[in-house]
């Protein structure tokens, strides 16, 4: 199913919303499993690499929760930087992204 929908059609009850929720749920469960695996390594919290990985996973989890909120309020798929639609291919790969590639590269 294509996620390439006109902005006005992507309501929380739209059929594509279920597919998006599934992708977001998968992304969340994957990140939670990664976080659990990091915690189970027994490495010191002061380990710089582990700390960076943990922070990146926590940022992704926050973005995923924000994506769920955007899905519910009908703004999912709209770039927070330029307000243009995020390409569906990008959302397919990174369903929680809040930005198009151009705006993301500016933010980085």
C-alpha positions as CSV (number, residue, x, y, z in Angstrom):
1,X,0.0,0.0,0.0
2,X,1.4,3.4,-1.0
3,X,1.7,6.1,1.7
4,X,1.5,8.7,-1.0
5,X,-1.8,10.3,0.0
6,X,-3.1,13.9,-0.3
7,X,-2.7,15.6,3.1
8,X,-6.4,15.9,3.6
9,X,-6.9,12.1,3.4
10,X,-4.6,10.9,6.1
11,X,-6.9,11.0,9.0
12,X,-6.4,8.7,12.0
13,X,-9.2,6.5,10.7
14,X,-7.8,6.3,7.1
15,X,-6.9,2.8,6.0
16,X,-3.2,3.8,5.6
17,X,-3.1,4.9,9.2
18,X,-3.2,1.2,10.3
19,X,-0.2,0.4,8.2
20,X,1.7,3.4,9.5
21,X,0.8,2.4,13.1
22,X,2.2,-1.0,12.4
23,X,5.4,0.4,11.1
24,X,5.7,2.7,14.1
25,X,5.0,-0.1,16.5
26,X,7.7,-2.2,14.8
27,X,10.2,0.7,15.0
28,X,9.3,1.2,18.7
29,X,9.7,-2.5,19.6
30,X,13.0,-2.7,17.7
31,X,14.4,0.3,19.6
32,X,13.2,-1.1,22.9
33,X,14.9,-4.4,22.2
34,X,18.1,-2.6,21.3
35,X,17.9,-0.6,24.5
36,X,17.3,-3.8,26.5
37,X,20.3,-5.5,24.8
38,X,22.5,-2.6,25.7
39,X,21.4,-2.8,29.3
40,X,22.1,-6.5,29.4
41,X,25.7,-6.2,28.2
42,X,26.7,-5.1,31.7
43,X,28.9,-2.4,30.3
44,X,29.5,0.7,32.4
45,X,27.1,3.6,31.8
46,X,30.2,5.7,31.5
47,X,31.3,3.8,28.4
48,X,31.3,6.6,25.8
49,X,30.2,4.4,22.9
50,X,27.4,2.7,24.9
51,X,26.2,6.1,26.2
52,X,26.0,7.5,22.6
53,X,24.1,4.4,21.4
54,X,21.7,4.7,24.3
55,X,21.1,8.4,23.7
56,X,20.5,7.7,19.9
57,X,18.0,5.0,20.7
58,X,16.2,7.2,23.2
59,X,16.0,10.0,20.7
60,X,14.5,7.6,18.1
61,X,11.9,6.4,20.7
62,X,11.0,10.1,21.4
63,X,10.6,10.6,17.6
64,X,8.4,7.5,17.3
65,X,6.1,8.7,20.1
66,X,5.9,12.1,18.4
67,X,5.1,10.4,15.1
68,X,2.2,8.6,16.8
69,X,0.9,12.0,18.0
70,X,1.2,13.4,14.4
71,X,-0.7,10.5,13.1
72,X,-3.5,11.1,15.6
73,X,-3.7,14.9,14.9
74,X,-3.6,14.4,11.1
75,X,-0.2,16.0,10.5
76,X,1.8,12.8,9.9
77,X,3.8,12.9,6.7
78,X,4.2,16.7,6.7
79,X,7.7,18.0,7.2
80,X,8.0,20.0,10.4
81,X,10.6,22.2,8.6
82,X,9.0,23.3,5.4
83,X,5.4,21.9,5.8
84,X,5.7,20.0,2.5
85,X,4.8,16.3,2.3
86,X,7.6,14.0,3.3
87,X,8.2,11.6,0.3
88,X,6.5,8.2,1.0
89,X,9.7,6.4,0.2
90,X,11.4,8.2,3.1
91,X,8.5,7.4,5.4
92,X,8.6,3.8,4.4
93,X,12.2,3.5,5.4
94,X,12.0,5.8,8.5
95,X,8.4,6.0,9.5
96,X,9.0,8.3,12.5
97,X,11.0,11.0,10.6
98,X,9.6,14.5,11.2
99,X,11.5,16.0,8.2
100,X,12.0,15.7,4.5
101,X,15.6,15.0,3.4
102,X,16.4,18.7,2.6
103,X,15.2,20.0,6.0
104,X,16.9,17.1,7.8
105,X,20.2,17.9,6.2
106,X,19.8,21.5,7.3
107,X,19.2,20.4,10.9
108,X,22.2,18.1,11.0
